[in-house]
């Protein structure tokens, strides 16, 4: 799904020189990683944290795609709307928590709540009770889960590391996510027949617990790795790490509405997820029509995820640094909407499973390898409250709002065929490209002012 699958401006990006997020492979030489003294442990923990988080999510993702079809493709738009409504309840609760509880305690609490719910689904699926209802509930819960846990991860990283560190280290961290995103679907594909759905859910629960423990250890390691100038600012009470961020349950909304920069980031998220959901619906409908067997669909979804993340890791290790060094941040942010635009036109001309799956796979690989880490560094230049609350609002409610909007539109336009749905999403890509240019310049101004 549009995941349920989230970088600086005019300065050229070269990882060895500290430019914005390069994405080296796990075994990349030091020249590409550019670790500074004291940063090794924090970088390793962040790498492991993201690997475990995405490994578990991608196990759940393969199950979720199958559950979405079990619950009825014709009712998927209802599941997307339900996900958005759940977000309207969950996000204010999360904002109220981080407003009052320091990050070192708030993040494990949120993860453990998700862990408890996941174990509840293990029991429900194993019992065989109300399979269609459980399938739809699991689809909605996983769609909430994936955005929350990843958004919290990047909020935490943007808070723990400075913008300069983010430009050097977030590439290595993103590579950790790709390792998990490769291992997760590989494990799901290999173990689906042996473990079944309940066993795969238990595997995801173990990986979430590993991620939670890494998050707790990362607090101390990253604080010791923070530059002296940034540490002094914290000591003076500016974004002090042990303090809650303050605010209220709807601070994410109010902070976003007050800031043109955050509104633009919300616009990037909204337009991106609209196009991603259009592709998702096209793929789900074709797979449902052409692949009737549940186990085959589960293996197919896992294989697609594995292929996407292998391509993403290849782009991280081979293409990203050169692309951004030569083209700057604007190119990194614009490549995804350009790919989506070309893909929509191609699907409109040839709406087949091969074309839809191929375009969807390429779009997702570019999103994970290039555009997503680039967008996360954009949040390193805003205050802590905006990193947790506004970013949480954008990554969840805005994102799922785009999902719900696109899902309802796709349901209405499906009668005209997949080509009609694709053409209807073209204006979103054009608006997305226009916003990229403005955000690129604004980030450079904010970074210079800090």
FENURNOR-V329869 format. One record per residue. N is the residue number from 0. RES is the residue in one letter. SS is DSSP state (hx for helix, st for strand, lp for the rest). PSI is psi in degrees with one decimal (* if undefined). D_LAST is the distance of its C-alpha to the last C-alpha in whole Angstrom. Layout:
N&RES&SS&PSI&D_LAST ; N&RES&SS&PSI&D_LAST
This chain:
0&X&lp&-179.9&37 ; 1&X&lp&73.6&33 ; 2&X&lp&*&32 ; 3&X&lp&99.6&33 ; 4&X&lp&*&32 ; 5&X&lp&*&24 ; 6&X&lp&147.0&16 ; 7&X&lp&179.3&14 ; 8&X&lp&-121.5&14 ; 9&X&lp&-20.5&16 ; 10&X&lp&127.2&15 ; 11&X&lp&148.9&19 ; 12&X&lp&114.3&19 ; 13&X&lp&111.7&21 ; 14&X&hx&-40.1&21 ; 15&X&hx&-23.1&22 ; 16&X&hx&6.3&20 ; 17&X&lp&17.8&17 ; 18&X&lp&169.4&17 ; 19&X&lp&158.7&16 ; 20&X&lp&103.2&18 ; 21&X&lp&154.6&22 ; 22&X&lp&78.8&25 ; 23&X&lp&160.2&27 ; 24&X&lp&166.4&30 ; 25&X&lp&-38.1&31 ; 26&X&lp&19.9&33 ; 27&X&lp&144.6&31 ; 28&X&lp&161.5&31 ; 29&X&hx&-30.9&28 ; 30&X&hx&-26.7&27 ; 31&X&hx&-27.0&26 ; 32&X&hx&-42.4&24 ; 33&X&lp&57.9&23 ; 34&X&lp&140.7&22 ; 35&X&lp&162.8&21 ; 36&X&lp&132.5&23 ; 37&X&lp&-5.6&23 ; 38&X&lp&-10.9&22 ; 39&X&hx&-48.3&25 ; 40&X&hx&-42.0&26 ; 41&X&hx&-42.7&23 ; 42&X&hx&-41.5&23 ; 43&X&hx&-41.4&27 ; 44&X&hx&-41.0&27 ; 45&X&hx&-39.6&24 ; 46&X&hx&-49.9&27 ; 47&X&hx&-39.6&30 ; 48&X&hx&-51.2&28 ; 49&X&hx&-36.0&28 ; 50&X&hx&-46.1&31 ; 51&X&hx&-40.5&33 ; 52&X&hx&-50.0&31 ; 53&X&hx&-29.7&32 ; 54&X&hx&-47.5&35 ; 55&X&hx&-41.3&36 ; 56&X&hx&-41.1&35 ; 57&X&hx&-24.6&37 ; 58&X&hx&-46.0&40 ; 59&X&hx&-34.7&40 ; 60&X&hx&-44.3&39 ; 61&X&hx&-40.9&42 ; 62&X&hx&-40.1&44 ; 63&X&hx&-41.9&42 ; 64&X&hx&-40.4&43 ; 65&X&hx&-40.7&47 ; 66&X&hx&-36.3&46 ; 67&X&hx&-38.6&45 ; 68&X&hx&-39.5&48 ; 69&X&hx&-38.5&51 ; 70&X&lp&-8.7&49 ; 71&X&lp&114.0&50 ; 72&X&hx&-35.1&49 ; 73&X&hx&-13.6&50 ; 74&X&hx&8.9&48 ; 75&X&hx&-37.2&45 ; 76&X&hx&-29.8&43 ; 77&X&hx&-37.8&44 ; 78&X&hx&-38.3&42 ; 79&X&hx&-40.8&39 ; 80&X&hx&-41.3&39 ; 81&X&hx&-38.3&40 ; 82&X&hx&-43.9&37 ; 83&X&hx&-41.9&35 ; 84&X&hx&-38.4&37 ; 85&X&hx&-38.9&36 ; 86&X&hx&-36.5&33 ; 87&X&hx&-24.6&33 ; 88&X&hx&-43.0&34 ; 89&X&hx&-39.5&32 ; 90&X&hx&-45.0&29 ; 91&X&hx&-35.5&29 ; 92&X&hx&-42.4&31 ; 93&X&hx&-44.5&28 ; 94&X&hx&-40.1&25 ; 95&X&hx&-36.6&28 ; 96&X&hx&-52.3&28 ; 97&X&hx&-19.7&24 ; 98&X&hx&-24.8&24 ; 99&X&hx&-19.1&26 ; 100&X&lp&131.0&26 ; 101&X&lp&151.7&24 ; 102&X&hx&-34.7&23 ; 103&X&hx&-25.8&25 ; 104&X&hx&-35.3&28 ; 105&X&hx&-41.6&27 ; 106&X&hx&-48.3&27 ; 107&X&hx&-35.1&30 ; 108&X&hx&-47.7&32 ; 109&X&hx&-45.0&31 ; 110&X&hx&-38.2&32 ; 111&X&hx&-30.5&35 ; 112&X&hx&-45.9&36 ; 113&X&hx&-36.6&36 ; 114&X&hx&-43.0&38 ; 115&X&hx&-42.6&40 ; 116&X&hx&-40.3&41 ; 117&X&hx&-43.1&41 ; 118&X&hx&-32.2&44 ; 119&X&hx&-39.5&46 ; 120&X&hx&-33.8&46 ; 121&X&hx&-46.8&47 ; 122&X&hx&-41.7&50 ; 123&X&hx&-45.1&50 ; 124&X&hx&-41.0&51 ; 125&X&hx&-31.9&53 ; 126&X&hx&-20.7&55 ; 127&X&lp&14.6&56 ; 128&X&lp&133.7&55 ; 129&X&lp&64.4&55 ; 130&X&hx&-40.9&53 ; 131&X&hx&-42.7&52 ; 132&X&hx&-42.6&50 ; 133&X&hx&-38.7&49 ; 134&X&hx&-45.3&48 ; 135&X&hx&-38.5&46 ; 136&X&hx&-41.0&44 ; 137&X&hx&-40.6&43 ; 138&X&hx&-46.8&41 ; 139&X&hx&-46.9&40 ; 140&X&hx&-44.5&38 ; 141&X&hx&-35.1&37 ; 142&X&hx&-29.8&35 ; 143&X&hx&-46.3&34 ; 144&X&hx&-49.9&33 ; 145&X&hx&-37.3&32 ; 146&X&hx&-41.2&29 ; 147&X&hx&-51.3&28 ; 148&X&hx&-36.8&28 ; 149&X&hx&-40.0&26 ; 150&X&hx&-43.4&23 ; 151&X&hx&-41.2&23 ; 152&X&hx&-51.1&23 ; 153&X&hx&-31.2&20 ; 154&X&hx&-44.2&18 ; 155&X&hx&-46.0&19 ; 156&X&hx&-42.5&18 ; 157&X&hx&-25.4&14 ; 158&X&hx&-38.8&14 ; 159&X&hx&-33.0&16 ; 160&X&lp&149.5&14 ; 161&X&lp&169.2&10 ; 162&X&hx&-40.2&10 ; 163&X&hx&-42.1&11 ; 164&X&hx&-38.3&14 ; 165&X&hx&-41.3&14 ; 166&X&hx&-29.9&15 ; 167&X&hx&-38.0&18 ; 168&X&hx&-24.1&19 ; 169&X&hx&-24.6&19 ; 170&X&hx&-47.3&22 ; 171&X&hx&-41.8&24 ; 172&X&hx&-43.5&24 ; 173&X&hx&-33.8&25 ; 174&X&hx&-35.6&28 ; 175&X&hx&-40.8&29 ; 176&X&hx&-38.5&29 ; 177&X&hx&-36.9&31 ; 178&X&hx&-46.2&33 ; 179&X&hx&-38.1&34 ; 180&X&hx&-21.8&34 ; 181&X&hx&-45.2&37 ; 182&X&hx&-36.7&39 ; 183&X&hx&-57.9&39 ; 184&X&hx&-30.4&41 ; 185&X&hx&-44.1&43 ; 186&X&hx&-40.8&44 ; 187&X&hx&-42.5&44 ; 188&X&hx&-40.2&47 ; 189&X&hx&-33.1&48 ; 190&X&hx&-3.2&49 ; 191&X&hx&-44.2&50 ; 192&X&hx&-33.3&53 ; 193&X&hx&-46.8&54 ; 194&X&hx&-29.3&51 ; 195&X&hx&-179.7&51 ; 196&X&hx&-45.0&49 ; 197&X&hx&-40.5&49 ; 198&X&hx&-38.2&48 ; 199&X&hx&-37.2&45 ; 200&X&hx&-38.3&44 ; 201&X&hx&-38.7&44 ; 202&X&hx&-43.3&43 ; 203&X&hx&-36.4&40 ; 204&X&hx&-41.2&40 ; 205&X&hx&-43.6&40 ; 206&X&hx&-34.7&37 ; 207&X&hx&-38.7&35 ; 208&X&hx&-39.5&36 ; 209&X&hx&-44.2&35 ; 210&X&hx&-40.0&31 ; 211&X&hx&-42.1&31 ; 212&X&hx&-36.4&32 ; 213&X&hx&-39.5&29 ; 214&X&hx&-41.1&27 ; 215&X&hx&-39.9&28 ; 216&X&hx&-28.5&28 ; 217&X&hx&-30.4&25 ; 218&X&hx&-53.0&23 ; 219&X&hx&-41.3&24 ; 220&X&hx&-42.5&24 ; 221&X&hx&-34.5&20 ; 222&X&hx&-40.5&19 ; 223&X&hx&-23.4&21 ; 224&X&hx&-7.9&19 ; 225&X&lp&137.7&16 ; 226&X&lp&154.4&14 ; 227&X&hx&-39.0&15 ; 228&X&hx&-41.5&12 ; 229&X&hx&-37.5&11 ; 230&X&hx&-37.2&14 ; 231&X&hx&-38.1&14 ; 232&X&hx&-42.1&11 ; 233&X&hx&-39.6&14 ; 234&X&hx&-28.8&17 ; 235&X&lp&3.8&16 ; 236&X&lp&2.4&16 ; 237&X&lp&109.8&12 ; 238&X&lp&44.6&13 ; 239&X&lp&128.3&16 ; 240&X&lp&-27.7&18 ; 241&X&lp&-2.2&21 ; 242&X&lp&146.3&21 ; 243&X&lp&161.2&22 ; 244&X&lp&-14.3&19 ; 245&X&lp&-175.5&21 ; 246&X&lp&-155.6&22 ; 247&X&lp&-175.4&26 ; 248&X&lp&-32.0&28 ; 249&X&lp&26.0&26 ; 250&X&hx&-34.1&23 ; 251&X&hx&-42.1&22 ; 252&X&hx&-48.9&24 ; 253&X&hx&-39.2&23 ; 254&X&hx&-39.5&19 ; 255&X&hx&-43.1&20 ; 256&X&hx&-25.8&22 ; 257&X&hx&-12.5&19 ; 258&X&lp&115.7&16 ; 259&X&hx&-34.7&17 ; 260&X&hx&-47.7&15 ; 261&X&hx&-35.4&17 ; 262&X&hx&-38.3&20 ; 263&X&hx&-40.0&20 ; 264&X&hx&-37.3&19 ; 265&X&hx&-38.1&22 ; 266&X&hx&-42.1&24 ; 267&X&hx&-44.1&23 ; 268&X&hx&-45.4&25 ; 269&X&hx&-48.1&27 ; 270&X&hx&-36.2&29 ; 271&X&hx&-43.5&28 ; 272&X&hx&-28.6&30 ; 273&X&hx&-47.7&33 ; 274&X&hx&-38.5&34 ; 275&X&hx&-39.6&34 ; 276&X&hx&-35.1&36 ; 277&X&hx&-46.3&39 ; 278&X&hx&-40.4&39 ; 279&X&hx&-45.4&39 ; 280&X&hx&-39.2&42 ; 281&X&hx&-44.6&44 ; 282&X&hx&-46.0&44 ; 283&X&hx&-40.9&45 ; 284&X&hx&-42.8&48 ; 285&X&hx&-41.6&49 ; 286&X&hx&-41.0&49 ; 287&X&hx&-38.8&51 ; 288&X&hx&-34.1&54 ; 289&X&hx&-19.5&54 ; 290&X&lp&92.2&54 ; 291&X&lp&-19.2&56 ; 292&X&lp&130.4&56 ; 293&X&hx&-47.6&53 ; 294&X&hx&-37.7&53 ; 295&X&hx&-40.7&52 ; 296&X&hx&-41.3&50 ; 297&X&hx&-44.7&48 ; 298&X&hx&-36.2&48 ; 299&X&hx&-47.0&47 ; 300&X&hx&-40.3&44 ; 301&X&hx&-40.1&43 ; 302&X&hx&-38.8&44 ; 303&X&hx&-44.9&42 ; 304&X&hx&-40.6&39 ; 305&X&hx&-45.3&40 ; 306&X&hx&-43.2&40 ; 307&X&hx&-44.7&37 ; 308&X&hx&-26.0&35 ; 309&X&hx&-43.1&37 ; 310&X&hx&-41.3&36 ; 311&X&hx&-44.0&32 ; 312&X&hx&-37.6&32 ; 313&X&hx&-40.9&34 ; 314&X&hx&-38.7&31 ; 315&X&hx&-40.8&28 ; 316&X&hx&-24.5&30 ; 317&X&hx&-33.5&32 ; 318&X&lp&-32.9&30 ; 319&X&hx&-50.3&26 ; 320&X&hx&-44.7&25 ; 321&X&hx&-41.0&27 ; 322&X&hx&-50.0&26 ; 323&X&hx&-34.0&23 ; 324&X&hx&-36.8&23 ; 325&X&hx&-37.1&25 ; 326&X&hx&-16.0&24 ; 327&X&lp&-178.5&20 ; 328&X&hx&-37.0&19 ; 329&X&hx&-39.3&21 ; 330&X&hx&-43.7&24 ; 331&X&hx&-40.5&23 ; 332&X&hx&-28.5&22 ; 333&X&hx&-19.0&25 ; 334&X&hx&-37.6&28 ; 335&X&hx&-52.0&28 ; 336&X&hx&-32.6&29 ; 337&X&hx&-41.8&31 ; 338&X&hx&-43.7&33 ; 339&X&hx&-40.2&34 ; 340&X&hx&-48.3&35 ; 341&X&hx&-38.2&38 ; 342&X&hx&-41.3&39 ; 343&X&hx&-41.3&39 ; 344&X&hx&-38.0&42 ; 345&X&hx&-42.7&43 ; 346&X&hx&-37.4&44 ; 347&X&hx&-34.4&46 ; 348&X&hx&-32.7&48 ; 349&X&lp&81.2&49 ; 350&X&lp&69.5&48 ; 351&X&lp&163.7&49 ; 352&X&hx&-40.9&48 ; 353&X&hx&-45.4&48 ; 354&X&hx&-46.7&46 ; 355&X&hx&-46.4&44 ; 356&X&hx&-38.9&43 ; 357&X&hx&-46.5&42 ; 358&X&hx&-42.8&39 ; 359&X&hx&-42.6&38 ; 360&X&hx&-44.8&38 ; 361&X&hx&-42.8&36 ; 362&X&hx&-45.9&34 ; 363&X&hx&-39.7&33 ; 364&X&hx&-43.6&32 ; 365&X&hx&-37.9&30 ; 366&X&hx&-50.9&28 ; 367&X&hx&-39.6&28 ; 368&X&hx&-30.8&27 ; 369&X&hx&-58.4&25 ; 370&X&hx&-40.0&24 ; 371&X&hx&-51.8&23 ; 372&X&hx&-33.6&21 ; 373&X&hx&-43.2&19 ; 374&X&hx&-31.6&18 ; 375&X&hx&-34.7&17 ; 376&X&hx&-22.3&14 ; 377&X&hx&-24.7&13 ; 378&X&hx&-7.3&13 ; 379&X&hx&-14.3&10 ; 380&X&hx&7.4&7 ; 381&X&lp&160.1&9 ; 382&X&lp&164.4&10 ; 383&X&hx&-43.7&13 ; 384&X&hx&-38.0&16 ; 385&X&hx&-30.9&15 ; 386&X&hx&-38.2&15 ; 387&X&hx&-50.2&19 ; 388&X&hx&-50.6&20 ; 389&X&hx&-42.8&19 ; 390&X&hx&-41.0&19 ; 391&X&hx&-41.1&22 ; 392&X&hx&-45.5&24 ; 393&X&hx&-44.2&23 ; 394&X&hx&-15.7&24 ; 395&X&hx&-67.5&27 ; 396&X&hx&-46.0&29 ; 397&X&hx&-44.5&27 ; 398&X&hx&-52.4&28 ; 399&X&hx&-24.7&32 ; 400&X&hx&-41.9&32 ; 401&X&hx&-41.0&32 ; 402&X&hx&-51.8&34 ; 403&X&hx&-42.6&37 ; 404&X&hx&-47.6&37 ; 405&X&hx&-37.9&37 ; 406&X&hx&-43.8&40 ; 407&X&hx&-40.8&42 ; 408&X&hx&-41.9&42 ; 409&X&hx&-38.7&43 ; 410&X&hx&-38.2&46 ; 411&X&hx&-40.2&47 ; 412&X&hx&-10.2&47 ; 413&X&hx&-31.8&48 ; 414&X&hx&-27.2&52 ; 415&X&hx&-1.6&51 ; 416&X&lp&164.1&50 ; 417&X&hx&-31.9&47 ; 418&X&hx&-40.2&47 ; 419&X&hx&-39.5&46 ; 420&X&hx&-42.6&44 ; 421&X&hx&-46.8&42 ; 422&X&hx&-32.6&42 ; 423&X&hx&-23.5&41 ; 424&X&lp&-6.5&37 ; 425&X&hx&-45.0&37 ; 426&X&hx&-31.6&35 ; 427&X&hx&-39.6&32 ; 428&X&hx&-38.9&32 ; 429&X&hx&-41.7&31 ; 430&X&hx&-36.8&29 ; 431&X&hx&-46.2&27 ; 432&X&hx&-39.4&27 ; 433&X&hx&-40.2&26 ; 434&X&hx&-34.1&23 ; 435&X&hx&-43.4&21 ; 436&X&hx&-41.5&21 ; 437&X&hx&-45.4&19 ; 438&X&hx&-39.8&17 ; 439&X&hx&-48.0&16 ; 440&X&hx&-38.7&15 ; 441&X&hx&-38.5&13 ; 442&X&hx&-41.9&11 ; 443&X&hx&-39.8&10 ; 444&X&hx&-44.6&9 ; 445&X&hx&-39.4&6 ; 446&X&hx&-41.0&5 ; 447&X&hx&-35.6&5 ; 448&X&hx&-23.9&4 ; 449&X&lp&*&0
